[in-house]
Amino acid sequence: MHAEVLSSTEWAAGDAYPLFRADTFIEVTEEDVEAKIGALDAYRGVMRPLPHPRSPEAIRAQATLRGVEAGYPFAEAFSTSIRRIPLAEGS
């Protein structure tokens, strides 16, 4: 499973890095979104001012957009279609 990382997943370069295609959505709360912003802010140089994709406003907007796509107020998107390995029976 791959997580969506703003300013990384949408900047894919050609066939070497296929575009992120969300196929799994996990509902999150507004508090979760704020916690994510706080966690990213703990890393020096990760957050930038708007209109950068890793601004607090853009992260909130992305969570809202993914929520709308999935029928939730807020959501995180993941891609499971890159590689799936079925579990062995009895696992």
PDB file of N, CA, C and O in Angstrom:
ATOM      1  N   MET A   1       0.850  -1.165   0.000  1.00  0.00           N
ATOM      2  CA  MET A   1       0.000   0.000   0.000  1.00  0.00           C
ATOM      3  C   MET A   1       0.900   1.233   0.000  1.00  0.00           C
ATOM      4  O   MET A   1       1.906   1.282   0.709  1.00  0.00           O
ATOM      5  N   HIS A   2       0.535   2.198  -0.781  1.00  0.00           N
ATOM      6  CA  HIS A   2       1.282   3.450  -0.844  1.00  0.00           C
ATOM      7  C   HIS A   2       0.408   4.590  -0.363  1.00  0.00           C
ATOM      8  O   HIS A   2      -0.772   4.676  -0.703  1.00  0.00           O
ATOM      9  N   ALA A   3       0.999   5.460   0.429  1.00  0.00           N
ATOM     10  CA  ALA A   3       0.291   6.630   0.940  1.00  0.00           C
ATOM     11  C   ALA A   3       0.522   7.808   0.003  1.00  0.00           C
ATOM     12  O   ALA A   3       1.535   7.876  -0.692  1.00  0.00           O
ATOM     13  N   GLU A   4      -0.411   8.711  -0.006  1.00  0.00           N
ATOM     14  CA  GLU A   4      -0.300   9.918  -0.805  1.00  0.00           C
ATOM     15  C   GLU A   4       0.539  10.944  -0.048  1.00  0.00           C
ATOM     16  O   GLU A   4       0.259  11.252   1.110  1.00  0.00           O
ATOM     17  N   VAL A   5       1.557  11.464  -0.702  1.00  0.00           N
ATOM     18  CA  VAL A   5       2.434  12.470  -0.097  1.00  0.00           C
ATOM     19  C   VAL A   5       2.416  13.692  -0.999  1.00  0.00           C
ATOM     20  O   VAL A   5       2.978  13.671  -2.094  1.00  0.00           O
ATOM     21  N   LEU A   6       1.771  14.753  -0.541  1.00  0.00           N
ATOM     22  CA  LEU A   6       1.677  15.956  -1.366  1.00  0.00           C
ATOM     23  C   LEU A   6       3.058  16.494  -1.709  1.00  0.00           C
ATOM     24  O   LEU A   6       3.963  16.494  -0.874  1.00  0.00           O
ATOM     25  N   SER A   7       3.205  16.941  -2.919  1.00  0.00           N
ATOM     26  CA  SER A   7       4.412  17.450  -3.562  1.00  0.00           C
ATOM     27  C   SER A   7       5.390  16.333  -3.888  1.00  0.00           C
ATOM     28  O   SER A   7       6.538  16.599  -4.247  1.00  0.00           O
ATOM     29  N   SER A   8       4.955  15.107  -3.769  1.00  0.00           N
ATOM     30  CA  SER A   8       5.754  13.964  -4.232  1.00  0.00           C
ATOM     31  C   SER A   8       4.934  13.114  -5.184  1.00  0.00           C
ATOM     32  O   SER A   8       5.344  12.885  -6.322  1.00  0.00           O
ATOM     33  N   THR A   9       3.777  12.642  -4.732  1.00  0.00           N
ATOM     34  CA  THR A   9       2.990  11.732  -5.558  1.00  0.00           C
ATOM     35  C   THR A   9       2.415  12.402  -6.798  1.00  0.00           C
ATOM     36  O   THR A   9       2.248  11.742  -7.823  1.00  0.00           O
ATOM     37  N   GLU A  10       2.109  13.689  -6.733  1.00  0.00           N
ATOM     38  CA  GLU A  10       1.528  14.339  -7.918  1.00  0.00           C
ATOM     39  C   GLU A  10       2.598  14.844  -8.884  1.00  0.00           C
ATOM     40  O   GLU A  10       2.268  15.339  -9.961  1.00  0.00           O
ATOM     41  N   TRP A  11       3.874  14.726  -8.513  1.00  0.00           N
ATOM     42  CA  TRP A  11       4.959  15.170  -9.383  1.00  0.00           C
ATOM     43  C   TRP A  11       5.673  13.993 -10.042  1.00  0.00           C
ATOM     44  O   TRP A  11       6.863  14.085 -10.342  1.00  0.00           O
ATOM     45  N   ALA A  12       4.965  12.893 -10.270  1.00  0.00           N
ATOM     46  CA  ALA A  12       5.569  11.699 -10.856  1.00  0.00           C
ATOM     47  C   ALA A  12       6.196  12.026 -12.203  1.00  0.00           C
ATOM     48  O   ALA A  12       5.667  12.825 -12.976  1.00  0.00           O
ATOM     49  N   ALA A  13       7.327  11.398 -12.467  1.00  0.00           N
ATOM     50  CA  ALA A  13       8.079  11.667 -13.694  1.00  0.00           C
ATOM     51  C   ALA A  13       8.008  10.485 -14.636  1.00  0.00           C
ATOM     52  O   ALA A  13       8.778   9.532 -14.511  1.00  0.00           O
ATOM     53  N   GLY A  14       7.084  10.546 -15.581  1.00  0.00           N
ATOM     54  CA  GLY A  14       7.013   9.537 -16.627  1.00  0.00           C
ATOM     55  C   GLY A  14       6.659   8.149 -16.124  1.00  0.00           C
ATOM     56  O   GLY A  14       6.076   7.991 -15.051  1.00  0.00           O
ATOM     57  N   ASP A  15       7.024   7.136 -16.921  1.00  0.00           N
ATOM     58  CA  ASP A  15       6.683   5.758 -16.602  1.00  0.00           C
ATOM     59  C   ASP A  15       7.492   5.194 -15.444  1.00  0.00           C
ATOM     60  O   ASP A  15       7.082   4.211 -14.826  1.00  0.00           O
ATOM     61  N   ALA A  16       8.638   5.802 -15.141  1.00  0.00           N
ATOM     62  CA  ALA A  16       9.461   5.304 -14.043  1.00  0.00           C
ATOM     63  C   ALA A  16       8.734   5.439 -12.713  1.00  0.00           C
ATOM     64  O   ALA A  16       8.923   4.616 -11.818  1.00  0.00           O
ATOM     65  N   TYR A  17       7.908   6.466 -12.576  1.00  0.00           N
ATOM     66  CA  TYR A  17       7.138   6.706 -11.366  1.00  0.00           C
ATOM     67  C   TYR A  17       5.693   6.927 -11.760  1.00  0.00           C
ATOM     68  O   TYR A  17       5.303   8.057 -12.056  1.00  0.00           O
ATOM     69  N   PRO A  18       4.885   5.869 -11.770  1.00  0.00           N
ATOM     70  CA  PRO A  18       3.490   6.044 -12.200  1.00  0.00           C
ATOM     71  C   PRO A  18       2.732   6.990 -11.277  1.00  0.00           C
ATOM     72  O   PRO A  18       3.040   7.098 -10.090  1.00  0.00           O
ATOM     73  N   LEU A  19       1.746   7.667 -11.834  1.00  0.00           N
ATOM     74  CA  LEU A  19       0.929   8.592 -11.054  1.00  0.00           C
ATOM     75  C   LEU A  19       0.207   7.857  -9.930  1.00  0.00           C
ATOM     76  O   LEU A  19      -0.191   6.701 -10.077  1.00  0.00           O
ATOM     77  N   PHE A  20       0.053   8.532  -8.836  1.00  0.00           N
ATOM     78  CA  PHE A  20      -0.676   7.984  -7.693  1.00  0.00           C
ATOM     79  C   PHE A  20      -2.142   7.887  -8.057  1.00  0.00           C
ATOM     80  O   PHE A  20      -2.747   8.872  -8.479  1.00  0.00           O
ATOM     81  N   ARG A  21      -2.714   6.708  -7.898  1.00  0.00           N
ATOM     82  CA  ARG A  21      -4.132   6.494  -8.170  1.00  0.00           C
ATOM     83  C   ARG A  21      -4.787   5.939  -6.909  1.00  0.00           C
ATOM     84  O   ARG A  21      -4.601   4.775  -6.553  1.00  0.00           O
ATOM     85  N   ALA A  22      -5.542   6.782  -6.254  1.00  0.00           N
ATOM     86  CA  ALA A  22      -6.187   6.390  -5.003  1.00  0.00           C
ATOM     87  C   ALA A  22      -7.257   5.347  -5.268  1.00  0.00           C
ATOM     88  O   ALA A  22      -8.111   5.520  -6.137  1.00  0.00           O
ATOM     89  N   ASP A  23      -7.201   4.256  -4.505  1.00  0.00           N
ATOM     90  CA  ASP A  23      -8.252   3.243  -4.594  1.00  0.00           C
ATOM     91  C   ASP A  23      -8.750   2.819  -3.213  1.00  0.00           C
ATOM     92  O   ASP A  23      -9.640   1.977  -3.098  1.00  0.00           O
ATOM     93  N   THR A  24      -8.176   3.403  -2.180  1.00  0.00           N
ATOM     94  CA  THR A  24      -8.573   3.094  -0.812  1.00  0.00           C
ATOM     95  C   THR A  24      -8.608   4.396  -0.016  1.00  0.00           C
ATOM     96  O   THR A  24      -7.667   5.188  -0.063  1.00  0.00           O
ATOM     97  N   PHE A  25      -9.687   4.606   0.703  1.00  0.00           N
ATOM     98  CA  PHE A  25      -9.857   5.826   1.480  1.00  0.00           C
ATOM     99  C   PHE A  25     -10.149   5.465   2.930  1.00  0.00           C
ATOM    100  O   PHE A  25     -10.971   4.591   3.205  1.00  0.00           O
ATOM    101  N   ILE A  26      -9.482   6.132   3.845  1.00  0.00           N
ATOM    102  CA  ILE A  26      -9.690   5.932   5.271  1.00  0.00           C
ATOM    103  C   ILE A  26     -10.232   7.238   5.848  1.00  0.00           C
ATOM    104  O   ILE A  26      -9.620   8.295   5.694  1.00  0.00           O
ATOM    105  N   GLU A  27     -11.376   7.157   6.507  1.00  0.00           N
ATOM    106  CA  GLU A  27     -11.945   8.354   7.117  1.00  0.00           C
ATOM    107  C   GLU A  27     -11.050   8.833   8.251  1.00  0.00           C
ATOM    108  O   GLU A  27     -10.577   8.037   9.062  1.00  0.00           O
ATOM    109  N   VAL A  28     -10.825  10.131   8.298  1.00  0.00           N
ATOM    110  CA  VAL A  28     -10.083  10.754   9.388  1.00  0.00           C
ATOM    111  C   VAL A  28     -10.919  11.910   9.933  1.00  0.00           C
ATOM    112  O   VAL A  28     -11.856  12.377   9.285  1.00  0.00           O
ATOM    113  N   THR A  29     -10.567  12.355  11.119  1.00  0.00           N
ATOM    114  CA  THR A  29     -11.282  13.473  11.730  1.00  0.00           C
ATOM    115  C   THR A  29     -10.517  14.771  11.489  1.00  0.00           C
ATOM    116  O   THR A  29      -9.366  14.761  11.052  1.00  0.00           O
ATOM    117  N   GLU A  30     -11.170  15.870  11.778  1.00  0.00           N
ATOM    118  CA  GLU A  30     -10.495  17.169  11.684  1.00  0.00           C
ATOM    119  C   GLU A  30      -9.292  17.205  12.630  1.00  0.00           C
ATOM    120  O   GLU A  30      -8.259  17.793  12.311  1.00  0.00           O
ATOM    121  N   GLU A  31      -9.436  16.577  13.784  1.00  0.00           N
ATOM    122  CA  GLU A  31      -8.319  16.500  14.738  1.00  0.00           C
ATOM    123  C   GLU A  31      -7.149  15.699  14.155  1.00  0.00           C
ATOM    124  O   GLU A  31      -5.988  16.041  14.381  1.00  0.00           O
ATOM    125  N   ASP A  32      -7.454  14.638  13.409  1.00  0.00           N
ATOM    126  CA  ASP A  32      -6.401  13.858  12.746  1.00  0.00           C
ATOM    127  C   ASP A  32      -5.643  14.707  11.732  1.00  0.00           C
ATOM    128  O   ASP A  32      -4.419  14.633  11.633  1.00  0.00           O
ATOM    129  N   VAL A  33      -6.386  15.511  10.984  1.00  0.00           N
ATOM    130  CA  VAL A  33      -5.762  16.382   9.982  1.00  0.00           C
ATOM    131  C   VAL A  33      -4.834  17.385  10.673  1.00  0.00           C
ATOM    132  O   VAL A  33      -3.716  17.621  10.216  1.00  0.00           O
ATOM    133  N   GLU A  34      -5.296  17.962  11.753  1.00  0.00           N
ATOM    134  CA  GLU A  34      -4.460  18.918  12.493  1.00  0.00           C
ATOM    135  C   GLU A  34      -3.233  18.229  13.095  1.00  0.00           C
ATOM    136  O   GLU A  34      -2.153  18.817  13.147  1.00  0.00           O
ATOM    137  N   ALA A  35      -3.401  16.980  13.551  1.00  0.00           N
ATOM    138  CA  ALA A  35      -2.259  16.227  14.080  1.00  0.00           C
ATOM    139  C   ALA A  35      -1.238  15.950  12.979  1.00  0.00           C
ATOM    140  O   ALA A  35      -0.033  16.006  13.223  1.00  0.00           O
ATOM    141  N   LYS A  36      -1.713  15.655  11.776  1.00  0.00           N
ATOM    142  CA  LYS A  36      -0.808  15.436  10.641  1.00  0.00           C
ATOM    143  C   LYS A  36      -0.018  16.709  10.341  1.00  0.00           C
ATOM    144  O   LYS A  36       1.193  16.658  10.124  1.00  0.00           O
ATOM    145  N   ILE A  37      -0.698  17.831  10.330  1.00  0.00           N
ATOM    146  CA  ILE A  37      -0.024  19.112  10.086  1.00  0.00           C
ATOM    147  C   ILE A  37       1.027  19.354  11.169  1.00  0.00           C
ATOM    148  O   ILE A  37       2.144  19.773  10.867  1.00  0.00           O
ATOM    149  N   GLY A  38       0.675  19.093  12.416  1.00  0.00           N
ATOM    150  CA  GLY A  38       1.626  19.260  13.512  1.00  0.00           C
ATOM    151  C   GLY A  38       2.820  18.328  13.386  1.00  0.00           C
ATOM    152  O   GLY A  38       3.952  18.728  13.657  1.00  0.00           O
ATOM    153  N   ALA A  39       2.577  17.092  12.977  1.00  0.00           N
ATOM    154  CA  ALA A  39       3.669  16.130  12.811  1.00  0.00           C
ATOM    155  C   ALA A  39       4.604  16.558  11.683  1.00  0.00           C
ATOM    156  O   ALA A  39       5.824  16.502  11.835  1.00  0.00           O
ATOM    157  N   LEU A  40       4.043  16.980  10.562  1.00  0.00           N
ATOM    158  CA  LEU A  40       4.885  17.434   9.445  1.00  0.00           C
ATOM    159  C   LEU A  40       5.656  18.690   9.808  1.00  0.00           C
ATOM    160  O   LEU A  40       6.790  18.880   9.370  1.00  0.00           O
ATOM    161  N   ASP A  41       5.036  19.547  10.609  1.00  0.00           N
ATOM    162  CA  ASP A  41       5.680  20.789  11.018  1.00  0.00           C
ATOM    163  C   ASP A  41       6.894  20.525  11.916  1.00  0.00           C
ATOM    164  O   ASP A  41       7.778  21.372  12.038  1.00  0.00           O
ATOM    165  N   ALA A  42       6.930  19.348  12.541  1.00  0.00           N
ATOM    166  CA  ALA A  42       8.059  18.994  13.405  1.00  0.00           C
ATOM    167  C   ALA A  42       9.336  18.742  12.602  1.00  0.00           C
ATOM    168  O   ALA A  42      10.439  18.788  13.147  1.00  0.00           O
ATOM    169  N   TYR A  43       9.177  18.475  11.298  1.00  0.00           N
ATOM    170  CA  TYR A  43      10.334  18.242  10.431  1.00  0.00           C
ATOM    171  C   TYR A  43      10.730  19.549   9.757  1.00  0.00           C
ATOM    172  O   TYR A  43       9.963  20.108   8.973  1.00  0.00           O
ATOM    173  N   ARG A  44      11.905  20.023  10.058  1.00  0.00           N
ATOM    174  CA  ARG A  44      12.391  21.288   9.516  1.00  0.00           C
ATOM    175  C   ARG A  44      12.412  21.249   7.983  1.00  0.00           C
ATOM    176  O   ARG A  44      12.957  20.322   7.384  1.00  0.00           O
ATOM    177  N   GLY A  45      11.822  22.247   7.372  1.00  0.00           N
ATOM    178  CA  GLY A  45      11.871  22.383   5.920  1.00  0.00           C
ATOM    179  C   GLY A  45      10.796  21.643   5.157  1.00  0.00           C
ATOM    180  O   GLY A  45      10.735  21.760   3.933  1.00  0.00           O
ATOM    181  N   VAL A  46       9.937  20.879   5.833  1.00  0.00           N
ATOM    182  CA  VAL A  46       8.901  20.128   5.130  1.00  0.00           C
ATOM    183  C   VAL A  46       7.719  21.027   4.780  1.00  0.00           C
ATOM    184  O   VAL A  46       7.222  20.998   3.654  1.00  0.00           O
ATOM    185  N   MET A  47       7.276  21.816   5.735  1.00  0.00           N
ATOM    186  CA  MET A  47       6.125  22.681   5.507  1.00  0.00           C
ATOM    187  C   MET A  47       6.564  23.965   4.824  1.00  0.00           C
ATOM    188  O   MET A  47       7.658  24.472   5.072  1.00  0.00           O
ATOM    189  N   ARG A  48       5.704  24.481   3.968  1.00  0.00           N
ATOM    190  CA  ARG A  48       5.973  25.710   3.239  1.00  0.00           C
ATOM    191  C   ARG A  48       4.701  26.556   3.249  1.00  0.00           C
ATOM    192  O   ARG A  48       3.625  26.041   3.550  1.00  0.00           O
ATOM    193  N   PRO A  49       4.806  27.836   2.927  1.00  0.00           N
ATOM    194  CA  PRO A  49       3.591  28.663   2.856  1.00  0.00           C
ATOM    195  C   PRO A  49       2.779  28.344   1.598  1.00  0.00           C
ATOM    196  O   PRO A  49       3.309  27.857   0.599  1.00  0.00           O
ATOM    197  N   LEU A  50       1.492  28.630   1.677  1.00  0.00           N
ATOM    198  CA  LEU A  50       0.601  28.513   0.527  1.00  0.00           C
ATOM    199  C   LEU A  50       1.138  29.372  -0.608  1.00  0.00           C
ATOM    200  O   LEU A  50       1.528  30.510  -0.345  1.00  0.00           O
ATOM    201  N   PRO A  51       1.185  28.917  -1.824  1.00  0.00           N
ATOM    202  CA  PRO A  51       0.434  27.832  -2.429  1.00  0.00           C
ATOM    203  C   PRO A  51       1.178  26.494  -2.514  1.00  0.00           C
ATOM    204  O   PRO A  51       0.793  25.652  -3.325  1.00  0.00           O
ATOM    205  N   HIS A  52       2.208  26.264  -1.727  1.00  0.00           N
ATOM    206  CA  HIS A  52       2.919  24.986  -1.750  1.00  0.00           C
ATOM    207  C   HIS A  52       1.990  23.857  -1.301  1.00  0.00           C
ATOM    208  O   HIS A  52       1.181  24.059  -0.395  1.00  0.00           O
ATOM    209  N   PRO A  53       2.089  22.658  -1.920  1.00  0.00           N
ATOM    210  CA  PRO A  53       1.231  21.542  -1.536  1.00  0.00           C
ATOM    211  C   PRO A  53       1.390  21.099  -0.083  1.00  0.00           C
ATOM    212  O   PRO A  53       0.478  20.493   0.482  1.00  0.00           O
ATOM    213  N   ARG A  54       2.540  21.395   0.527  1.00  0.00           N
ATOM    214  CA  ARG A  54       2.727  21.010   1.927  1.00  0.00           C
ATOM    215  C   ARG A  54       2.519  22.196   2.872  1.00  0.00           C
ATOM    216  O   ARG A  54       3.194  22.307   3.895  1.00  0.00           O
ATOM    217  N   SER A  55       1.603  23.059   2.529  1.00  0.00           N
ATOM    218  CA  SER A  55       1.179  24.128   3.450  1.00  0.00           C
ATOM    219  C   SER A  55       0.018  23.577   4.271  1.00  0.00           C
ATOM    220  O   SER A  55      -0.676  22.664   3.825  1.00  0.00           O
ATOM    221  N   PRO A  56      -0.199  24.122   5.465  1.00  0.00           N
ATOM    222  CA  PRO A  56      -1.346  23.662   6.264  1.00  0.00           C
ATOM    223  C   PRO A  56      -2.673  23.766   5.493  1.00  0.00           C
ATOM    224  O   PRO A  56      -3.515  22.873   5.577  1.00  0.00           O
ATOM    225  N   GLU A  57      -2.845  24.838   4.760  1.00  0.00           N
ATOM    226  CA  GLU A  57      -4.096  25.034   4.001  1.00  0.00           C
ATOM    227  C   GLU A  57      -4.274  23.949   2.939  1.00  0.00           C
ATOM    228  O   GLU A  57      -5.378  23.440   2.749  1.00  0.00           O
ATOM    229  N   ALA A  58      -3.194  23.598   2.251  1.00  0.00           N
ATOM    230  CA  ALA A  58      -3.273  22.579   1.194  1.00  0.00           C
ATOM    231  C   ALA A  58      -3.531  21.194   1.784  1.00  0.00           C
ATOM    232  O   ALA A  58      -4.270  20.399   1.204  1.00  0.00           O
ATOM    233  N   ILE A  59      -2.932  20.909   2.921  1.00  0.00           N
ATOM    234  CA  ILE A  59      -3.164  19.615   3.573  1.00  0.00           C
ATOM    235  C   ILE A  59      -4.620  19.497   4.002  1.00  0.00           C
ATOM    236  O   ILE A  59      -5.237  18.447   3.823  1.00  0.00           O
ATOM    237  N   ARG A  60      -5.170  20.563   4.566  1.00  0.00           N
ATOM    238  CA  ARG A  60      -6.594  20.562   4.937  1.00  0.00           C
ATOM    239  C   ARG A  60      -7.473  20.393   3.694  1.00  0.00           C
ATOM    240  O   ARG A  60      -8.439  19.630   3.710  1.00  0.00           O
ATOM    241  N   ALA A  61      -7.135  21.105   2.627  1.00  0.00           N
ATOM    242  CA  ALA A  61      -7.915  21.020   1.387  1.00  0.00           C
ATOM    243  C   ALA A  61      -7.860  19.612   0.800  1.00  0.00           C
ATOM    244  O   ALA A  61      -8.874  19.101   0.324  1.00  0.00           O
ATOM    245  N   GLN A  62      -6.691  18.984   0.829  1.00  0.00           N
ATOM    246  CA  GLN A  62      -6.547  17.623   0.302  1.00  0.00           C
ATOM    247  C   GLN A  62      -7.379  16.633   1.120  1.00  0.00           C
ATOM    248  O   GLN A  62      -8.027  15.751   0.557  1.00  0.00           O
ATOM    249  N   ALA A  63      -7.359  16.779   2.444  1.00  0.00           N
ATOM    250  CA  ALA A  63      -8.160  15.896   3.298  1.00  0.00           C
ATOM    251  C   ALA A  63      -9.653  16.080   3.017  1.00  0.00           C
ATOM    252  O   ALA A  63     -10.417  15.115   3.039  1.00  0.00           O
ATOM    253  N   THR A  64     -10.060  17.315   2.755  1.00  0.00           N
ATOM    254  CA  THR A  64     -11.455  17.600   2.417  1.00  0.00           C
ATOM    255  C   THR A  64     -11.797  16.993   1.061  1.00  0.00           C
ATOM    256  O   THR A  64     -12.833  16.345   0.920  1.00  0.00           O
ATOM    257  N   LEU A  65     -10.941  17.195   0.063  1.00  0.00           N
ATOM    258  CA  LEU A  65     -11.189  16.640  -1.273  1.00  0.00           C
ATOM    259  C   LEU A  65     -11.287  15.127  -1.230  1.00  0.00           C
ATOM    260  O   LEU A  65     -12.210  14.550  -1.805  1.00  0.00           O
ATOM    261  N   ARG A  66     -10.352  14.479  -0.560  1.00  0.00           N
ATOM    262  CA  ARG A  66     -10.382  13.011  -0.466  1.00  0.00           C
ATOM    263  C   ARG A  66     -11.621  12.559   0.302  1.00  0.00           C
ATOM    264  O   ARG A  66     -12.199  11.518  -0.010  1.00  0.00           O
ATOM    265  N   GLY A  67     -12.026  13.327   1.292  1.00  0.00           N
ATOM    266  CA  GLY A  67     -13.258  13.015   1.998  1.00  0.00           C
ATOM    267  C   GLY A  67     -14.473  13.092   1.094  1.00  0.00           C
ATOM    268  O   GLY A  67     -15.330  12.210   1.125  1.00  0.00           O
ATOM    269  N   VAL A  68     -14.551  14.133   0.295  1.00  0.00           N
ATOM    270  CA  VAL A  68     -15.664  14.287  -0.650  1.00  0.00           C
ATOM    271  C   VAL A  68     -15.691  13.116  -1.634  1.00  0.00           C
ATOM    272  O   VAL A  68     -16.759  12.594  -1.951  1.00  0.00           O
ATOM    273  N   GLU A  69     -14.533  12.710  -2.109  1.00  0.00           N
ATOM    274  CA  GLU A  69     -14.465  11.585  -3.052  1.00  0.00           C
ATOM    275  C   GLU A  69     -14.967  10.286  -2.429  1.00  0.00           C
ATOM    276  O   GLU A  69     -15.521   9.433  -3.121  1.00  0.00           O
ATOM    277  N   ALA A  70     -14.768  10.140  -1.104  1.00  0.00           N
ATOM    278  CA  ALA A  70     -15.125   8.896  -0.427  1.00  0.00           C
ATOM    279  C   ALA A  70     -16.426   8.969   0.364  1.00  0.00           C
ATOM    280  O   ALA A  70     -16.877   7.961   0.908  1.00  0.00           O
ATOM    281  N   GLY A  71     -17.034  10.155   0.433  1.00  0.00           N
ATOM    282  CA  GLY A  71     -18.280  10.296   1.184  1.00  0.00           C
ATOM    283  C   GLY A  71     -18.081  10.544   2.670  1.00  0.00           C
ATOM    284  O   GLY A  71     -18.933  10.192   3.486  1.00  0.00           O
ATOM    285  N   TYR A  72     -16.953  11.151   3.019  1.00  0.00           N
ATOM    286  CA  TYR A  72     -16.640  11.486   4.406  1.00  0.00           C
ATOM    287  C   TYR A  72     -16.339  12.989   4.490  1.00  0.00           C
ATOM    288  O   TYR A  72     -16.090  13.625   3.466  1.00  0.00           O
ATOM    289  N   PRO A  73     -16.361  13.557   5.692  1.00  0.00           N
ATOM    290  CA  PRO A  73     -15.915  14.952   5.814  1.00  0.00           C
ATOM    291  C   PRO A  73     -14.426  15.107   5.493  1.00  0.00           C
ATOM    292  O   PRO A  73     -14.020  16.075   4.850  1.00  0.00           O
ATOM    293  N   PHE A  74     -13.606  14.129   5.953  1.00  0.00           N
ATOM    294  CA  PHE A  74     -12.158  14.142   5.698  1.00  0.00           C
ATOM    295  C   PHE A  74     -11.702  12.705   5.470  1.00  0.00           C
ATOM    296  O   PHE A  74     -12.262  11.773   6.047  1.00  0.00           O
ATOM    297  N   ALA A  75     -10.687  12.527   4.630  1.00  0.00           N
ATOM    298  CA  ALA A  75     -10.144  11.182   4.399  1.00  0.00           C
ATOM    299  C   ALA A  75      -8.688  11.272   3.971  1.00  0.00           C
ATOM    300  O   ALA A  75      -8.223  12.307   3.494  1.00  0.00           O
ATOM    301  N   GLU A  76      -7.979  10.159   4.153  1.00  0.00           N
ATOM    302  CA  GLU A  76      -6.631   9.955   3.623  1.00  0.00           C
ATOM    303  C   GLU A  76      -6.762   8.945   2.500  1.00  0.00           C
ATOM    304  O   GLU A  76      -7.550   8.004   2.595  1.00  0.00           O
ATOM    305  N   ALA A  77      -5.999   9.135   1.444  1.00  0.00           N
ATOM    306  CA  ALA A  77      -6.058   8.248   0.285  1.00  0.00           C
ATOM    307  C   ALA A  77      -4.817   7.363   0.227  1.00  0.00           C
ATOM    308  O   ALA A  77      -3.716   7.774   0.592  1.00  0.00           O
ATOM    309  N   PHE A  78      -5.030   6.137  -0.243  1.00  0.00           N
ATOM    310  CA  PHE A  78      -3.951   5.169  -0.416  1.00  0.00           C
ATOM    311  C   PHE A  78      -4.130   4.466  -1.752  1.00  0.00           C
ATOM    312  O   PHE A  78      -5.225   4.455  -2.314  1.00  0.00           O
ATOM    313  N   SER A  79      -3.059   3.885  -2.253  1.00  0.00           N
ATOM    314  CA  SER A  79      -3.111   3.094  -3.471  1.00  0.00           C
ATOM    315  C   SER A  79      -2.653   1.683  -3.133  1.00  0.00           C
ATOM    316  O   SER A  79      -1.531   1.479  -2.670  1.00  0.00           O
ATOM    317  N   THR A  80      -3.524   0.719  -3.368  1.00  0.00           N
ATOM    318  CA  THR A  80      -3.169  -0.679  -3.133  1.00  0.00           C
ATOM    319  C   THR A  80      -2.944  -1.414  -4.445  1.00  0.00           C
ATOM    320  O   THR A  80      -2.612  -2.599  -4.439  1.00  0.00           O
ATOM    321  N   SER A  81      -3.118  -0.733  -5.564  1.00  0.00           N
ATOM    322  CA  SER A  81      -3.064  -1.403  -6.862  1.00  0.00           C
ATOM    323  C   SER A  81      -1.651  -1.551  -7.415  1.00  0.00           C
ATOM    324  O   SER A  81      -1.470  -2.142  -8.479  1.00  0.00           O
ATOM    325  N   ILE A  82      -0.660  -1.034  -6.723  1.00  0.00           N
ATOM    326  CA  ILE A  82       0.697  -1.126  -7.237  1.00  0.00           C
ATOM    327  C   ILE A  82       1.204  -2.555  -7.179  1.00  0.00           C
ATOM    328  O   ILE A  82       1.784  -3.054  -8.143  1.00  0.00           O
ATOM    329  N   ARG A  83       0.983  -3.216  -6.044  1.00  0.00           N
ATOM    330  CA  ARG A  83       1.386  -4.607  -5.916  1.00  0.00           C
ATOM    331  C   ARG A  83       0.547  -5.259  -4.838  1.00  0.00           C
ATOM    332  O   ARG A  83       0.507  -4.795  -3.699  1.00  0.00           O
ATOM    333  N   ARG A  84      -0.118  -6.329  -5.204  1.00  0.00           N
ATOM    334  CA  ARG A  84      -0.925  -7.067  -4.232  1.00  0.00           C
ATOM    335  C   ARG A  84      -0.414  -8.489  -4.172  1.00  0.00           C
ATOM    336  O   ARG A  84      -0.203  -9.127  -5.203  1.00  0.00           O
ATOM    337  N   ILE A  85      -0.218  -8.978  -2.976  1.00  0.00           N
ATOM    338  CA  ILE A  85       0.217 -10.343  -2.774  1.00  0.00           C
ATOM    339  C   ILE A  85      -0.867 -11.014  -1.942  1.00  0.00           C
ATOM    340  O   ILE A  85      -1.084 -10.637  -0.790  1.00  0.00           O
ATOM    341  N   PRO A  86      -1.552 -12.010  -2.512  1.00  0.00           N
ATOM    342  CA  PRO A  86      -2.616 -12.653  -1.748  1.00  0.00           C
ATOM    343  C   PRO A  86      -2.046 -13.415  -0.554  1.00  0.00           C
ATOM    344  O   PRO A  86      -0.945 -13.961  -0.621  1.00  0.00           O
ATOM    345  N   LEU A  87      -2.803 -13.443   0.530  1.00  0.00           N
ATOM    346  CA  LEU A  87      -2.408 -14.206   1.692  1.00  0.00           C
ATOM    347  C   LEU A  87      -2.569 -15.693   1.403  1.00  0.00           C
ATOM    348  O   LEU A  87      -3.501 -16.112   0.716  1.00  0.00           O
ATOM    349  N   ALA A  88      -1.661 -16.464   1.930  1.00  0.00           N
ATOM    350  CA  ALA A  88      -1.785 -17.919   1.798  1.00  0.00           C
ATOM    351  C   ALA A  88      -2.970 -18.382   2.633  1.00  0.00           C
ATOM    352  O   ALA A  88      -3.273 -17.785   3.666  1.00  0.00           O
ATOM    353  N   GLU A  89      -3.634 -19.431   2.197  1.00  0.00           N
ATOM    354  CA  GLU A  89      -4.769 -19.939   2.959  1.00  0.00           C
ATOM    355  C   GLU A  89      -4.315 -20.351   4.341  1.00  0.00           C
ATOM    356  O   GLU A  89      -3.248 -20.942   4.505  1.00  0.00           O
ATOM    357  N   GLY A  90      -5.126 -20.039   5.330  1.00  0.00           N
ATOM    358  CA  GLY A  90      -4.796 -20.363   6.708  1.00  0.00           C
ATOM    359  C   GLY A  90      -3.969 -19.306   7.405  1.00  0.00           C
ATOM    360  O   GLY A  90      -3.637 -19.460   8.580  1.00  0.00           O
ATOM    361  N   SER A  91      -3.620 -18.207   6.686  1.00  0.00           N
ATOM    362  CA  SER A  91      -2.807 -17.149   7.296  1.00  0.00           C
ATOM    363  C   SER A  91      -3.661 -16.236   8.120  1.00  0.00           C
ATOM    364  O   SER A  91      -3.153 -15.283   8.712  1.00  0.00           O
TER     365      SER A  91
END
